[in-house]
Every structure is written in C-alpha cells, then in structure tokens.
Amino acid sequence: MMRFFALLVAVPLLGAQQLPLDPVRDSGASVTGALEGWYKNPDGSHTILVGYFNRNLKQTLEIPAGPDNRVEPGGPDQGQPTHFLPRRQWGVFTVLVPRDFGNKRLIWTITANGQTTTVPLHLDPQWILTPFEDAGVGNTPPVIRFDAKGAAFTGPPRGSAQSLTAKVGEPLALNVWITDDGKQAPEARPRQGAPANIFWSKYRGMGDVTFENARPLVGADGKASTTVQFSAAGEYIIRGQSNDSTGDGGGGFQCCWTNIHVKVTVTR
C-alpha cells in the first residue's frame, strides 16, 4: 500500500476573518492541529492519526479540553492533548470513527495566545497511511513493554497502555523494555547504540510533571528506566514516544515509531 506524507492543513481564524499563519517565534504564536492521515482497522472502523505544530520555540502551553481546545462534533473532549510542547509533535493521539464515517469531518479547534486555528479530520483517500509497516523495507515500529515478557504496544496510541498510581512529590518509577526489528534502510541505521529510544512528556493534567530523565538510555537488554513526579493531585496522562533511526514521525512518513499513553492517578 502506498504511503502519503501528511502535510499540515489549517485555517487560522480571528472571528470570521482569515489571517496568515503565524511565523515561528520564541513565544506568543499559535498552535495548529495536524491531520497526519488515517488507516483501516480489522473490524471495518477507521483510525484518524493527529499531531500538532506549536509555533513557539520556547513556550509550552496548557489548554484544557473545552472552548479553546475542542474536537467537534462529538466533543469537545475526544482525547486530544491539553499540554502542548514546543514545535512539531507527531502522532500524539488518534480518533476512532465508524466504518460508515464516509465524507464526514471532525474539526479540531485550538485557541492559543489569543489566536484560533482549525484543522479538518477526514478520510480522504489521499491521506491513507500504513503506520505499522514500511512497505519499502518492511520496517515496523519499536515495541514497548512494561515487563520484559509483558503485553506489546506498537504504532499509534489507542487508549491507555498502562494505569499507575502515585503520590504528590514522590518519585514514580517508569520502567519499559523496548525492542525493534532493525529493518531500517542501511543508510538510516545507527552506527552504534540502541536500535530505538524513548522520550517521555506530559500529555494531560493540571499540575507540573517532572521527569528525572525524559530521555533515559536504553540498555543492552532493552530496558529504559526513569522516574516522574507530580506537583498536584489529580488525573494525568503521560506520553512515551519511541523512535527507531527513522526519527520523529518516521521522517514524515508516519512509520515507524510508537506512541503510548500512560494514565497516572495522583493522590496526596
């Protein structure tokens, strides 16, 4: 199956008037959703893959699901992020739509720094993708496990891969095991080190989230360990993204990387 590079599509709005997209700058710029494509599921439903572009190089934004961060119809909350890291973030969430979705569209609207952008989410055939295998070399995404012999998670995120509990201000251990098939094109293979890495980040939650090391080393046995602390009680989601040597977003072709969401309930 042919893969397509999913370009960023957005309509910036201020009231009813369209304005040019903001340039990238340190802070004060807009955030735009990014339709990255869609794929079919074995049961006939479809999954839409979505990322975003935060045009701020240094400003991280908190935008709760609601009027300023909504996916409609059916929202405003359809699992989108509320914590927006700087720059381009790939494949951060998915939206499941039924087999009869057809030509319908969802709209993700984000208002950041007083600027509103929208992106349509749809099943246009030109946006179909194959995130679980690179047709050219047979490369597949890294596999993440929470136990060396536990359940495997690979490809785009769907639901919570793990549910954990923590207490405010106390370190919570994050241990994962990462394996990869190593089928990247020869020119893309790393000369040394692990075949895949992992980057942890906050995805949702009202308090601060601090990682001991957001990019822990992957050992020879595939294990990568770090800790995370939370500043306030509540429900959080943290995201773990594992890339092979094709890099973020598979170099723009949506394969081969893995994103997982981990739910953490934090109490006092």
N, C-alpha and C positions, 0 to 999 in steps of 0.2 A: 504493500500500500504506500502510495506516495505521501511524503510529509510536506507540510507547508509551514513556512516561517510566519508566525502570527505577529503582525505589526500592531502597534499601539493605535487604537481608534478612540477618539474622544471629541466631545462637543463642549467647549467651555461656555459657561453661561454667566451672565450677571443680569438678574431679572430675565427679561426676554431677549436681551441683546447679546449677540455672539461677539466674543473678543478673541484676539490671537492668544495662542498658548504662551504661558509664562516661560521666560528663559530659566535655565538652571542657575541657582544662586545659593548663598550660604543659608539664608532663611527668608521667610516671608512669601515663598512661592506656593503654588498649588500642588495638589496630589491628584493623579488621574488613574482610574482603573484601567486594566489592560486585559482585553479578551485575548487569550492565548490559543484558543481552539477548543475542539470537543472530540469526544470519541464514544463509540458504541459500547454498551455493556452486554454481557451474555443474555440477560433477561429481556433485551429489547429496549431498555431505557437508554438515556444518554447522559454523559457527564460533561459539563462545561468547565474548563480549566481557566482560572483567573489569577492574575497578578496585579501589580500596580507600579506606578512610577511616581515617587516622591521627588519633585524637582529641587528640593532643598538638600544641599550637600552636608549640612551640619544639624539641621533641625529635625528632631524626631517628634511626631505628633500623636496625641491621644484624641481620638474622635469616636465616642461611643456610638453604638448602633442606635439609630433614631433619625431625626430630621436631617442631620448633617452627614449621615453615613447610612444609606438605605439601599436595599435592593427590592425593587417593585416590578410587577405585582407580587403579592405573597409575603412581603416583608413587614417592617423594614429590616428585620434580622434574618439573614439567610447564611449565617456562619462566616461572614466576611471579617477581616481583621479590624481591630479598633486601635491597634498600636502600629504606627507607620514608620518603618525605618527609612533612613535617607536613601535616595537613589532608586535604582530599578530592583524590584523583588519579583522573582519568577514563581509561578505556580503555587501561590500561597494558599488557595482554597479552591474547592470545587462546588458546583451546584448540580444536583441530580434533577433531571427533568424526565417526564414520561415519554414513552415511545411515540405518543401522538402529539408531541410538542409542536411539530411541524414548523410553520413560519412565524410562530410567536416569538416574542422577545421579552427579556428582562432588562431592566435599566439599573445600573449601579451609579448612584449619585453621591459625590463626596464634596463637602464644603470645607476648605482648609484655608486659613489666613484670609478669610472673607471672600474667597474665590471658589466658585462652584463648577465642577466638571461632571460630565456624564459619559458612560460608555454602554453601548448595547451589547447584550449577551444573547447569542443566537446559534442556530445550527446550519449556517450557510455551508454548503458542501466544500467551498474553497478553504474552509478553516478546519477540516478534519485532520487529526493528527494521530500518531502512534507512540504514546509516551512510554510504552512498556518494552519496545524493541526498536533498535535502529535497523531498518531494512537493509542498509548497505553492508554493514559488517557484522550484524547480529548482536550488537552490543545491547545489554539490558541494564536497568538501573541497579545501583547498590541495594543490598538487602540489609535492613536494620532489625535487630532482635533485642529484646530486653533481658534475654537469657541466652547463653551460648547455643542452646538447643531449643529455644522457645519459638513462638509464632513469628513468622516472617512478614515484614512490611516493606513494600517496594512501590515505586511510582508515585503518582499524585496522592494527596491526602484525602481520606474519607473518614469522617467521624473521629473518635479519639482512639489512638493506638494504645494508650495506657491511661489509667486513672490512679493518681497518687494523692497522699495527704502530707501536709507539712504544718509547722507552727511558725508564727511570725518571728523573724530574726534568727531562726535556727537553720543551719545548712541541711539541704535535702540532697541526697546522693543521686546522681544521674549516671547510670551505667548502661551502655549499649554495646552490642557487638555488630560490627559492620563487615560484610563480605562483598566482593564484586567479581564479576566474571572475567574481567581483564580483556574484553574483546574489542577495545577501542582500536581505531586505526593506528598503525605503527607510529606515525608521526605525532600522535596525540598522547602516547603512553608516557608516564613519568619515568625519568631515568632512575629515580630512587624513591624510597619511602612507601607508604601505604597506597594501595590502589584507589582508595576513596577516603574522604574526610567527612567531618560533620561540623555544622555551625548551629549553635543554639541561640534563640532570641525570644523575646516576649511577643505574644500574639494577641492576647486579651487579658484584661484585669485592671483594677483601679489603682493598685499600688505599684511601687518600684520593684523591679525584678533584677537581681544582680547575680551574675554567673562568676564562679571562681575563675573559670577559663571557658569563654564561649566557643573556643575552637580547640578542644582537647586533642592531644595526639592520639592517633590510632595505633595500638601496639601490634606486634607481630602476630598475636592471637586474635586480632580484630577488635579488641576491647578498647573503648574510649570512655574515660571517666572524668567527671567534674561534679561540682555541687552548685546549687542555686538557692538563693534566699529571697524572701518576700517581706516587704515593709509593712503590709497591712493584711488583715483577714479578708477573705472573700474567695471567689471562684476565679481561677486563672487558666489560661491555655498558653503553653509554651510550644514553640515550633523547633523541630530539628530538621535541618536540611543536609542531606549527604550528597556530595557531588563526586563523580569519578573525574578522570582527567579531561572530559569534555567541558567542564566548568559550569558556571551558573546558567541554568536554563538550557543545559546541553549545548551551549554555544549558540542559543537562539532557536534550536530545532526541537526543543521540548523532550528530548531523550538524550542522555539518560541520567536522571537524578531522582532522589527520593525525598519527599517531604512527609513528616509525621507531626501530628498534633497530640500533645500530652496534657490532659486535664489535671489540674492540681487544686485541691480544696485546702485552703489555708485557714487555720484557726489560731486563737490566742492561747 
